[in-house]
């Protein structure tokens, strides 16, 4: 069978077109970037919003996971469901978890980004039943239950949990996250849900090899739904599951309680600025290479060295929100301190500088000075408030030049 010249020319042209298409496809494939890998390479700290979703579409548990791979330190910022504000996506004052239910994950993540002053590139939602299923895959999650639970839920169900350090399977984990005793409120249940999420992260780390096994991973990935594909999810979990469990810290968004339209809402302190400052402090702690006492909760006494009433109490609330333990609040030996000072009783320069940076106080004094306190040896730092304390920061940065000269 012979071909005409026109047919041969057409076949040659089609052959050339096919080669051009193949080359173009290869070039385009080479130019395609992995968005997860690019983001992980670009950002120092990996930031992921995890949401455990209830059967009715509500956000039962919302946790922002922050991880710095170089130090292997990580922190979890808990977002209580009843956090209140005028939410842009709703156009009204309400609970923050209403946004997730009514507007979806993208709007919810955007509002949390605004709340924390932090970009959250990744988000993962896990259904309540899926969370229990993953707990079973992991061999159960270990939590501490201070008192045994034996209670009916009012719908014919029963919550039955032992006390002590126990490992919960998926079904018991659901009960642990749901029960509410007569003497408890929503914050108590939120604390248990945060504990369950922390146990999940810990077990994810312990079982990392099994989870990332190519044969096993589909079981886990089927339980998680996010703004990345399956390959991206694998990359993400491969990175964040390598954290050091000794350096996992948790922090909840706290605020003042108000009753709005019959529901109790928590409005973040200082119009939301405090939680942003706390997050910045957490990020600084993650990227520091000093691992000394990273998990330790430092104990502070706060003394008012001015005549302004309530100054020490308000400062103690500020520090509690930043993760410090307040042992005592009172008055100093006199009321005319001009400059705020931090007394370092334990000689830990890194820790006292972290505290000083948080409140812009650079007037740091080492160890013993009698300021009229009871002198408890359990106090790590004493904060003496002077006339330059404005309720959040020290004005003017007294002592900053001296502090910088020591570096």
Protein Blocks (a to p, Z undefined) as FASTA:
>chain_A
ZZdfklmmmmmmmmmmmmmmmmmmmmmmmmpccfklmmmmmpmbacdddddddfkopafb
acdddddfklopacdddddfklccddfklopacdfklmmmmnojmlmmmmmmmmnopacf
bacdddfklmmmmmmmnopaadddfbacdddehlopacdddedjddddfklmmmmmmgcc
fkbcfklmmmmmmmmmmmmmmmmmmmmmmmmpmklmmmmmmmpccfbdfklmmmmmmmmm
mpcfklcccdddddddddeehiacdddehhhlmmmmmmmmmmmmmmpcbfghklpccddd
dddfbfbehklmmmmmmmmmnopacfbgcddfbfkbfbdcdddfkopaklmmmmmmmnop
abdcehjadehiaoiakbmbdcdddfklghjacghiioklmmmmmZZ
